[in-house]
Every structure is written in C-alpha cells, then in structure tokens.
Amino acid sequence: MTLRTSEHMAFLRQSEIRNMTIECTKVRGINLAQGVCDTELPEPVRLGAAEAMAQGTNIYTRYDGLGELRRAIARKVERDNGAHVDPEAEVVVTSGATGAFYAACLALFDPGDAVVLFEPYYGYHVDTLRALSLTPSLVQLQAPNWSFAPEQLRAAIGPKTRAIVINTPGNPSGKVFSRSELEGIAEIARAHDLYVITDEIYEYFLYDGHEHVSFASLPGMRERTVTVGGFSKTFSITGWRIGYLLASSELCYKIGHAHDLVYVCAPAPLQIGVARGLDALPPSFYEELKTEYTRKREKLCSALERAGISPHVPSGAYYVLADSRRISGNTPKERALSLLERSGVAAVPGSAFFEGGRGDDLLRFSYAKRESELDEACRRLDSFRP
C-alpha cells in the first residue's frame, strides 16, 4: 500500500522567515528575520487577559467574537479610521489577521478565481490564495519608492479576477499607499466590480508624516471592502492570535461562519485583554509607538548603511529591505546564511517576497526588537565586512 499526500499542497514549504529563525537559533544569533515583536506588552492588555482567565472567561465565544472586544474595535475604528461600524453585525474577531484573510478568501472566492496583489508581497497572502486554488496576479512595485502605474494594475485584471489585495503599511517594503493611489485603485475596483481586501495591521507604524488611509473610508468603497486588522504588532502579542475584519453585515455573516469552520474562535480570555487595552490606552500610546519605531528604524538603517548593505528606508511597518549584493554568496539564501555566519544577525532572503528572481539582491530585516537586542545587532553589523 502506498499512502499519498495532497498534490495540490505540494507547493507549500516552510517560509524562509521561519527557516532563518531556525538557523538563527542554531548559532544563537540575533533574529532580525522574523517580525516577532518581542517588546513589552502594555500592562492593561496583560492584566486584562489574566483577570479574564481568573474570572472564568475560558470557553467558546460567539462565532464573531466577544461583544466587549467587538465594541472596543468599533470605537477604535471610529476614533482612528473615521468610519462607523456596527459591532453587532460588521465586526468579526478572528484568529489573527492571517485567519481573517484566509476566512475571507474561503468565503468570497471559488477555485480558479484570480486575485491581484502588489509585489513585493507578504508570503502568507500568496500561499493562502494558492492553497484555495486561486490564482495570484502580481503588480510590481518599483523601488525605491515602491510606486506603480494604474496601467499596470489594469493590465493585471482578467476575466476571472475577483479582488485586489492591498497591504498598507506594507510588509516587507514599508510602503504606505497614498490617498491618491488608493483613490485610483478604488476607481479601478468599481470599474471592474471587484472586492478589495486591505491588510492594515501595521496602521500605527508610520514615519516622516505619512498618513494611514483606511480604504473602506473612501467614498463608495465600504460595501466592496474587507478590512483586515489585528493587534499582534501594536500590542506586541504576536503569539496571541487576535485579529479582526470589518465588512458589510452580509459579508461578515458569510466570512464569520467560514472562520468558525476553520478556527472556531480566537482565544476568549485574550480577546478580553485586547479589549481592555483598546479602551485603556491613551492616544499618546500610539504616538509614542511612532516615536520609538522611528528611532529604531534610523538606528538599523544607519547600521546597514555602514555595513555596506544599503537600505530602502521604509515609510511604515517595521521592516527594511536592503541591498545584499556586496555579501558573498550566489543566491539570496546563501547571502542570508553568510551574513548570519559572519555577523550573527539573521535576515530573510528577498526571494521570499518576489517571483521570477526579482528581489534576489535583497534581504529583509525587522527592527521590532527590544532596544538592547537591536543595539547588539547594530554593533555586530558595524563589525561586519562584506
């Protein structure tokens, strides 16, 4: 007897992000490969979750999440994104932002449908589409500003295209889509009757006066937009897996039940912790986040420049794509391993975010680290010689 595994999922491999994390652990290096965000979580979030556990909030929630968190998300959206959402019908709490994206694709699309993404892309977006027998269609963003022309987007849309995916601020490029760019995308989405799924999990990580524009807040976009968000980055709780999505009541009903099928619910007591954080933390918390990460961005980019690994300075999120051509190695993976071996600093090969060899000359670094660890990484980069 010969047992088989799925041929359809044969494309799936462990991500280079996790691969480099494993390699980093082997040599006890400093992991700038994975955006683990291992900084201290806010006290209201931590205490809120602990209190919820102690009080017995430990069972399944409603399919769309606990009311306390849904209401807190609705208040946050009105305060920070300029939109009103009904917490009883237009908010779904999910198992992380990736869970929100998976459930949305499962509920909205059929095998063989096509979805447009911008490249460099977040690998989980592309792999989710492929896992659901959907076809990714890529629009290449052009460095150094990661710009694109509307004609490129129109050319990527075919008869089977159902949606456009936007990640702003973006992983790995740090691109923040401008209001005018988003308005252009909105016009194209209306013309072709497409959904827009917008991943906004890095919305509070902005630099140099850049503004985050939530796509659903644009005129006429609310009914065709699925907004994906989460708290892994903002509250430094990547392992908690608390995300959310916003959409019309009809879409939330369908996507919420798809999420229930796959994940059942996000962890109940951790939902309470996030809700308490959303309500307790003042606006200054989010401003201090920008200040802190602006400093970390400058620190890492300066160290990379000194090391001869020229960075593309990001406008948002907490990743840097940098030129690896001066590092020894014939492939992006070899250059990433060479840097790790010779400096003890781990980065991700740029090929993890591009197709067809594009991005082979890049490495991605994350600066979502404690200050002392980032300082040590920069010290090691200062000692590195390509």
ZALO-738651 format. One record per residue (C-alpha): residue number from 0; residue in three letters; x, y, z; chain. Coordinates in pm, whole numbers, plus 32768, in hexadecimal, padded with zeros to 4 digits. Example, Ala and Ser with C-alpha at 12.3 -4.5 7.8 and 13.67 -1.06 7.14 Angstrom:
// ZALO-738651
{site 0 ALA {84CE 7E3E 830C} A}
{site 1 SER {8557 7F96 82CA} A}
***
This chain:
// ZALO-738651
{site 0 MET {8000 8000 8000} A}
{site 1 THR {8080 815A 7FA0} A}
{site 2 LEU {7FF3 827B 8065} A}
{site 3 ARG {7FE8 83C7 7FB1} A}
{site 4 THR {7FDF 852D 8029} A}
{site 5 SER {7F38 8650 7F7C} A}
{site 6 GLU {7FCC 86A7 7E2A} A}
{site 7 HIS {7F13 87F0 7E38} A}
{site 8 MET {7FD6 885F 7F6B} A}
{site 9 ALA {8127 87E8 7EE6} A}
{site 10 PHE {818C 8954 7EAE} A}
{site 11 LEU {817E 899B 8023} A}
{site 12 ARG {82C9 89B5 80D9} A}
{site 13 GLN {832B 8A45 8225} A}
{site 14 SER {8356 8BBA 81ED} A}
{site 15 GLU {84B4 8C4B 81CE} A}
{site 16 ILE {845B 8D27 82F5} A}
{site 17 ARG {8436 8BF9 83D7} A}
{site 18 ASN {855A 8B47 8332} A}
{site 19 MET {8642 8C67 8385} A}
{site 20 THR {85B8 8C73 84E8} A}
{site 21 ILE {861C 8B04 8510} A}
{site 22 GLU {8775 8B47 847F} A}
{site 23 CYS {879C 8C70 8567} A}
{site 24 THR {8745 8B9C 8696} A}
{site 25 LYS {884E 8A9C 8637} A}
{site 26 VAL {8963 8B9F 8651} A}
{site 27 ARG {88BF 8C69 876A} A}
{site 28 GLY {88B4 8D97 8689} A}
{site 29 ILE {87D9 8ECD 8693} A}
{site 30 ASN {8698 8E92 85D3} A}
{site 31 LEU {8644 8FB8 84F2} A}
{site 32 ALA {859F 8EC6 8400} A}
{site 33 GLN {844C 8E93 84A3} A}
{site 34 GLY {836D 8FB1 8510} A}
{site 35 VAL {8332 8F12 8662} A}
{site 36 CYS {8307 9064 870D} A}
{site 37 ASP {839A 8FED 8855} A}
{site 38 THR {837B 913B 8906} A}
{site 39 GLU {82B9 9163 8A4C} A}
{site 40 LEU {813F 914C 8A2A} A}
{site 41 PRO {806D 9263 8AC5} A}
{site 42 GLU {8003 9223 8C2C} A}
{site 43 PRO {7E87 924C 8BF3} A}
{site 44 VAL {7E9A 913E 8AE8} A}
{site 45 ARG {7F5D 904C 8BC3} A}
{site 46 LEU {7E8D 9087 8CFD} A}
{site 47 GLY {7D46 907D 8C3C} A}
{site 48 ALA {7D92 8F23 8BB2} A}
{site 49 ALA {7E05 8EA0 8D06} A}
{site 50 GLU {7CCB 8F24 8DAE} A}
{site 51 ALA {7BEF 8E88 8CA2} A}
{site 52 MET {7C92 8D34 8CD9} A}
{site 53 ALA {7C67 8D52 8E52} A}
{site 54 GLN {7AF9 8DAD 8E2A} A}
{site 55 GLY {7AB0 8C83 8D4A} A}
{site 56 THR {7AA9 8D1A 8BEC} A}
{site 57 ASN {7B33 8BD7 8B5E} A}
{site 58 ILE {7A28 8B44 8A7C} A}
{site 59 TYR {79BF 8B6B 8910} A}
{site 60 THR {794D 8CC4 88A7} A}
{site 61 ARG {7841 8D27 87B1} A}
{site 62 TYR {78B3 8CDD 864E} A}
{site 63 ASP {790A 8E4D 8615} A}
{site 64 GLY {79B9 8E82 8763} A}
{site 65 LEU {796B 8F0F 88BA} A}
{site 66 GLY {788C 9040 88C3} A}
{site 67 GLU {797F 90FF 89A0} A}
{site 68 LEU {7A8F 90EA 8898} A}
{site 69 ARG {79A9 9128 8770} A}
{site 70 ARG {792B 9267 8815} A}
{site 71 ALA {7A8F 92D4 8869} A}
{site 72 ILE {7AF8 929C 86FE} A}
{site 73 ALA {79CF 9369 8685} A}
{site 74 ARG {7A35 9489 8769} A}
{site 75 LYS {7B9D 9470 86EF} A}
{site 76 VAL {7B2E 9477 8582} A}
{site 77 GLU {7A59 95AD 85BA} A}
{site 78 ARG {7B71 965C 8678} A}
{site 79 ASP {7C98 9604 859A} A}
{site 80 ASN {7C0A 95AC 8444} A}
{site 81 GLY {7AE7 969B 8426} A}
{site 82 ALA {79DF 9592 83E8} A}
{site 83 HIS {78B1 9512 84A5} A}
{site 84 VAL {7881 9399 84B8} A}
{site 85 ASP {7770 92D4 8566} A}
{site 86 PRO {7819 91F2 8669} A}
{site 87 GLU {76F4 9101 8659} A}
{site 88 ALA {7703 90C4 84E3} A}
{site 89 GLU {7835 915E 843C} A}
{site 90 VAL {7957 90E3 8514} A}
{site 91 VAL {79E4 8F81 8529} A}
{site 92 VAL {7AF5 8F28 8623} A}
{site 93 THR {7BE4 8E31 8581} A}
{site 94 SER {7D0A 8D4E 85CB} A}
{site 95 GLY {7E09 8E52 8567} A}
{site 96 ALA {7E0B 8F27 842D} A}
{site 97 THR {7E77 8DF3 8365} A}
{site 98 GLY {7D3D 8D42 83E1} A}
{site 99 ALA {7C6C 8E67 836D} A}
{site 100 PHE {7D0C 8E5F 8216} A}
{site 101 TYR {7CE4 8CE5 81F1} A}
{site 102 ALA {7B76 8CED 825B} A}
{site 103 ALA {7B2B 8E0F 8170} A}
{site 104 CYS {7BC5 8D5C 8045} A}
{site 105 LEU {7B13 8C17 80A1} A}
{site 106 ALA {79C1 8CC4 80B8} A}
{site 107 LEU {79D8 8DAD 7F8D} A}
{site 108 PHE {7A8B 8CF2 7E75} A}
{site 109 ASP {7A71 8BB1 7DAD} A}
{site 110 PRO {7B8F 8AD4 7D32} A}
{site 111 GLY {7C1A 8B65 7BF1} A}
{site 112 ASP {7BCF 8CCE 7C4D} A}
{site 113 ALA {7CEE 8DC8 7C38} A}
{site 114 VAL {7D5B 8ECC 7D37} A}
{site 115 VAL {7E48 8FF0 7CF8} A}
{site 116 LEU {7F63 903C 7DEF} A}
{site 117 PHE {8080 9134 7DF4} A}
{site 118 GLU {81E6 90B4 7DF0} A}
{site 119 PRO {82AC 90A4 7ED3} A}
{site 120 TYR {8199 8FE9 7F84} A}
{site 121 TYR {8162 8F45 80D5} A}
{site 122 GLY {819A 8DD1 809C} A}
{site 123 TYR {806F 8D5E 8168} A}
{site 124 HIS {7F87 8E21 8080} A}
{site 125 VAL {800C 8D72 7F49} A}
{site 126 ASP {801A 8C19 7FEA} A}
{site 127 THR {7EB8 8C3C 806F} A}
{site 128 LEU {7E3A 8C84 7F11} A}
{site 129 ARG {7EF2 8B59 7E83} A}
{site 130 ALA {7E76 8A77 7F9B} A}
{site 131 LEU {7D11 8AD1 7F38} A}
{site 132 SER {7D54 8A92 7DC3} A}
{site 133 LEU {7D4C 8C05 7D76} A}
{site 134 THR {7E3C 8CAD 7C84} A}
{site 135 PRO {7F19 8DCD 7CFD} A}
{site 136 SER {7F4F 8EDC 7BF9} A}
{site 137 LEU {806E 8FC7 7C4E} A}
{site 138 VAL {80A2 913B 7C1C} A}
{site 139 GLN {820F 9196 7C4C} A}
{site 140 LEU {825E 92BD 7D2C} A}
{site 141 GLN {838F 937C 7CB7} A}
{site 142 ALA {84A7 93D2 7DAA} A}
{site 143 PRO {8514 94B4 7E48} A}
{site 144 ASN {83BA 9546 7E8F} A}
{site 145 TRP {82FA 9407 7E40} A}
{site 146 SER {821F 94BC 7D48} A}
{site 147 PHE {813F 9430 7C38} A}
{site 148 ALA {807B 94B1 7B0F} A}
{site 149 PRO {7F00 9482 7AF7} A}
{site 150 GLU {7F39 93DF 79A3} A}
{site 151 GLN {7FFC 92C9 7A4F} A}
{site 152 LEU {7ED7 9281 7B34} A}
{site 153 ARG {7DDE 9282 7A17} A}
{site 154 ALA {7EBB 9195 7950} A}
{site 155 ALA {7EBD 909C 7A72} A}
{site 156 ILE {7D41 9081 7A74} A}
{site 157 GLY {7CAB 8F6B 79A1} A}
{site 158 PRO {7B56 8ECA 7970} A}
{site 159 LYS {7B7E 8DF1 7AA7} A}
{site 160 THR {7BFE 8F03 7B8E} A}
{site 161 ARG {7B25 8F30 7CC1} A}
{site 162 ALA {7BEE 900C 7DAB} A}
{site 163 ILE {7D1A 90EB 7DF0} A}
{site 164 VAL {7DEC 90BE 7F2B} A}
{site 165 ILE {7E97 91EC 7FC8} A}
{site 166 ASN {7F8A 91E2 80ED} A}
{site 167 THR {7FC1 933F 817A} A}
{site 168 PRO {80A7 9386 8228} A}
{site 169 GLY {814A 9266 8175} A}
{site 170 ASN {8217 9137 81D3} A}
{site 171 PRO {8330 911C 8161} A}
{site 172 SER {835C 9266 80A8} A}
{site 173 GLY {82D8 9359 81AC} A}
{site 174 LYS {820A 9400 809A} A}
{site 175 VAL {80EC 94DE 810C} A}
{site 176 PHE {7FEF 9505 7FF5} A}
{site 177 SER {7F91 9671 7FCA} A}
{site 178 ARG {7E2B 96EA 7FC1} A}
{site 179 SER {7E47 9733 7E4C} A}
{site 180 GLU {7ECF 95D5 7E08} A}
{site 181 LEU {7DB1 953B 7ECB} A}
{site 182 GLU {7CB2 9613 7E18} A}
{site 183 GLY {7D41 9597 7CCD} A}
{site 184 ILE {7D22 942E 7D43} A}
{site 185 ALA {7BBD 9475 7DB3} A}
{site 186 GLU {7B63 94F8 7C5B} A}
{site 187 ILE {7BED 93BD 7BB8} A}
{site 188 ALA {7B3B 92DC 7CB4} A}
{site 189 ARG {79EF 9384 7C66} A}
{site 190 ALA {7A29 9371 7AEF} A}
{site 191 HIS {7A6E 91FA 7AFE} A}
{site 192 ASP {797A 91AD 7C1B} A}
{site 193 LEU {7A87 911F 7D00} A}
{site 194 TYR {7AA7 90E6 7E73} A}
{site 195 VAL {7BCA 918C 7F24} A}
{site 196 ILE {7C6C 90DB 804C} A}
{site 197 THR {7D4A 91CA 8109} A}
{site 198 ASP {7E3E 9152 8213} A}
{site 199 GLU {7E78 9277 82FF} A}
{site 200 ILE {7F1E 91C9 8425} A}
{site 201 TYR {8043 92C0 8427} A}
{site 202 GLU {7F64 93F5 8428} A}
{site 203 TYR {800E 9492 855A} A}
{site 204 PHE {8171 9466 84D9} A}
{site 205 LEU {819E 95A1 8407} A}
{site 206 TYR {82C7 9688 83CD} A}
{site 207 ASP {8321 97D9 8338} A}
{site 208 GLY {81BF 9861 8349} A}
{site 209 HIS {8121 974E 8277} A}
{site 210 GLU {7FAC 9721 82A8} A}
{site 211 HIS {7EF5 95D7 82C0} A}
{site 212 VAL {7DB9 95DC 81EE} A}
{site 213 SER {7CCB 94BF 8233} A}
{site 214 PHE {7C48 9450 80DF} A}
{site 215 ALA {7AE2 941A 8155} A}
{site 216 SER {7ACE 9589 81B7} A}
{site 217 LEU {7AE5 95F5 804A} A}
{site 218 PRO {799B 9658 7FA5} A}
{site 219 GLY {78DA 952E 7F20} A}
{site 220 MET {79D6 942A 7F96} A}
{site 221 ARG {7938 93A7 80D3} A}
{site 222 GLU {7853 92A5 8035} A}
{site 223 ARG {7966 9203 7F64} A}
{site 224 THR {7A80 9215 8067} A}
{site 225 VAL {7AF1 9114 8167} A}
{site 226 THR {7BD9 91BC 8260} A}
{site 227 VAL {7CCB 90D3 8314} A}
{site 228 GLY {7D75 9142 8455} A}
{site 229 GLY {7E06 90BF 8597} A}
{site 230 PHE {7EC1 9107 86D6} A}
{site 231 SER {7FF4 9027 86BC} A}
{site 232 LYS {80D5 9149 865C} A}
{site 233 THR {8036 926E 8713} A}
{site 234 PHE {8028 91BC 8864} A}
{site 235 SER {8155 90D4 8830} A}
{site 236 ILE {8080 8F98 884D} A}
{site 237 THR {80D7 8EDA 870F} A}
{site 238 GLY {8098 8D8A 87BA} A}
{site 239 TRP {7F3C 8DE3 8834} A}
{site 240 ARG {7E9E 8DD5 86D8} A}
{site 241 ILE {7D96 8EE4 8704} A}
{site 242 GLY {7D2F 8F8B 85BF} A}
{site 243 TYR {7BF2 9013 8526} A}
{site 244 LEU {7B46 9068 83E3} A}
{site 245 LEU {7A4D 9176 8387} A}
{site 246 ALA {7953 9158 826D} A}
{site 247 SER {77E1 917B 821D} A}
{site 248 SER {76F4 90B2 82F4} A}
{site 249 GLU {76B3 8FBF 81D4} A}
{site 250 LEU {7825 8F7F 819D} A}
{site 251 CYS {7871 8F67 8312} A}
{site 252 TYR {7764 8E5E 8337} A}
{site 253 LYS {77FD 8D89 8221} A}
{site 254 ILE {7969 8DC3 827E} A}
{site 255 GLY {7922 8D98 83F1} A}
{site 256 HIS {7892 8C3F 83B7} A}
{site 257 ALA {79B9 8BDF 82DB} A}
{site 258 HIS {7A9E 8C4A 83F8} A}
{site 259 ASP {79CF 8B7D 84EE} A}
{site 260 LEU {79F6 8A4B 840F} A}
{site 261 VAL {7B73 8A64 8409} A}
{site 262 TYR {7BCF 8B03 8557} A}
{site 263 VAL {7A90 8AF4 8630} A}
{site 264 CYS {7AF5 8C33 86E6} A}
{site 265 ALA {7C1A 8D04 8759} A}
{site 266 PRO {7C8D 8CC0 88C2} A}
{site 267 ALA {7B7D 8D4B 89A6} A}
{site 268 PRO {7C47 8DDC 8ACA} A}
{site 269 LEU {7D42 8E78 89DC} A}
{site 270 GLN {7C24 8F2A 892C} A}
{site 271 ILE {7BD2 8FD0 8A78} A}
{site 272 GLY {7D3C 903B 8AA7} A}
{site 273 VAL {7D3C 90E7 8954} A}
{site 274 ALA {7BED 918E 8999} A}
{site 275 ARG {7C70 921C 8AE1} A}
{site 276 GLY {7DA5 929D 8A30} A}
{site 277 LEU {7CDA 9347 8920} A}
{site 278 ASP {7C06 93FA 8A22} A}
{site 279 ALA {7D15 944E 8B20} A}
{site 280 LEU {7E3D 94C0 8A4F} A}
{site 281 PRO {7E3F 9637 8A01} A}
{site 282 PRO {7E8C 96D3 88AB} A}
{site 283 SER {7FEB 971B 892B} A}
{site 284 PHE {8031 95A1 8928} A}
{site 285 TYR {8010 959A 87AD} A}
{site 286 GLU {80DC 96D8 8780} A}
{site 287 GLU {81F1 964A 885B} A}
{site 288 LEU {81E9 950F 8784} A}
{site 289 LYS {8239 95E4 8652} A}
{site 290 THR {834F 9697 870B} A}
{site 291 GLU {83E8 9553 878E} A}
{site 292 TYR {83E1 94A4 863E} A}
{site 293 THR {845E 95D4 8582} A}
{site 294 ARG {8591 95CA 8663} A}
{site 295 LYS {85BD 9454 862C} A}
{site 296 ARG {8598 9480 84B5} A}
{site 297 GLU {86A7 9589 84AE} A}
{site 298 LYS {878B 94B6 8589} A}
{site 299 LEU {8773 937F 84AF} A}
{site 300 CYS {877E 9436 8360} A}
{site 301 SER {88B6 94F1 83CC} A}
{site 302 ALA {895F 93AE 8436} A}
{site 303 LEU {8904 9306 82ED} A}
{site 304 GLU {898E 942C 8229} A}
{site 305 ARG {8AD5 941C 82EA} A}
{site 306 ALA {8AE8 92A5 82A7} A}
{site 307 GLY {8AC7 92DA 8130} A}
{site 308 ILE {8966 9245 8128} A}
{site 309 SER {88B0 9376 809E} A}
{site 310 PRO {874B 938C 8123} A}
{site 311 HIS {8608 93F7 807C} A}
{site 312 VAL {858F 94D2 819C} A}
{site 313 PRO {8424 9470 81E9} A}
{site 314 SER {8302 9563 820F} A}
{site 315 GLY {8240 947A 82F2} A}
{site 316 ALA {8234 9322 839C} A}
{site 317 TYR {837B 92AB 843D} A}
{site 318 TYR {8440 91FE 832B} A}
{site 319 VAL {8561 926C 8250} A}
{site 320 LEU {85B6 91DF 80FB} A}
{site 321 ALA {872B 920C 80BE} A}
{site 322 ASP {881E 91CB 7FA0} A}
{site 323 SER {88E0 9087 7FDF} A}
{site 324 ARG {89BE 9087 7EA9} A}
{site 325 ARG {8AFD 90CF 7F69} A}
{site 326 ILE {8ACE 8F9B 8045} A}
{site 327 SER {8B71 8E5A 7FCE} A}
{site 328 GLY {8A8E 8D4E 7F3B} A}
{site 329 ASN {89F1 8CF4 7DEE} A}
{site 330 THR {8887 8CE7 7E62} A}
{site 331 PRO {87B8 8DB9 7F52} A}
{site 332 LYS {87AF 8C98 8049} A}
{site 333 GLU {892A 8C73 803B} A}
{site 334 ARG {8955 8DE6 807E} A}
{site 335 ALA {8865 8DDB 81A3} A}
{site 336 LEU {891F 8CB2 8237} A}
{site 337 SER {8A6F 8D59 81F6} A}
{site 338 LEU {89FF 8E8F 82B2} A}
{site 339 LEU {8981 8DB7 83D2} A}
{site 340 GLU {8AC2 8CEC 83E1} A}
{site 341 ARG {8BA9 8E1A 83D7} A}
{site 342 SER {8AE5 8F10 84AE} A}
{site 343 GLY {89E9 8E47 8577} A}
{site 344 VAL {88CA 8F17 84E8} A}
{site 345 ALA {87AC 8E66 8434} A}
{site 346 ALA {86EA 8EFB 8310} A}
{site 347 VAL {85F7 8E6C 8210} A}
{site 348 PRO {8656 8E32 80A3} A}
{site 349 GLY {859C 8F2B 7FC9} A}
{site 350 SER {852A 8E10 7EE4} A}
{site 351 ALA {8422 8DBE 7FEC} A}
{site 352 PHE {835D 8EF1 7F7E} A}
{site 353 PHE {8386 8EED 7E03} A}
{site 354 GLU {8353 8E08 7CD6} A}
{site 355 GLY {8439 8DB9 7BB3} A}
{site 356 GLY {8583 8E1B 7C4F} A}
{site 357 ARG {8516 8F7B 7CA4} A}
{site 358 GLY {858C 8FD4 7DFF} A}
{site 359 ASP {86B6 8EE7 7DF2} A}
{site 360 ASP {879F 9008 7E45} A}
{site 361 LEU {86E2 9067 7F80} A}
{site 362 LEU {86D1 8FFD 80EC} A}
{site 363 ARG {85B9 9057 81DD} A}
{site 364 PHE {8607 90C4 8341} A}
{site 365 SER {850F 9101 845D} A}
{site 366 TYR {854E 9202 856E} A}
{site 367 ALA {842B 919B 864E} A}
{site 368 LYS {8522 9142 8760} A}
{site 369 ARG {8572 91AB 88C1} A}
{site 370 GLU {8661 92D1 88C5} A}
{site 371 SER {8784 920D 8958} A}
{site 372 GLU {8767 90F8 8856} A}
{site 373 LEU {874E 91ED 8735} A}
{site 374 ASP {887F 92A5 87BA} A}
{site 375 GLU {8944 915E 87BE} A}
{site 376 ALA {88D3 910E 865B} A}
{site 377 CYS {894C 9264 85E8} A}
{site 378 ARG {8A98 9231 869E} A}
{site 379 ARG {8AC6 90E7 85E7} A}
{site 380 LEU {8A70 9186 849A} A}
{site 381 ASP {8B76 9292 84E1} A}
{site 382 SER {8C77 917C 8500} A}
{site 383 PHE {8C03 90CF 83C2} A}
{site 384 ARG {8CCE 90F4 8285} A}
{site 385 PRO {8C2F 907C 813D} A}
***
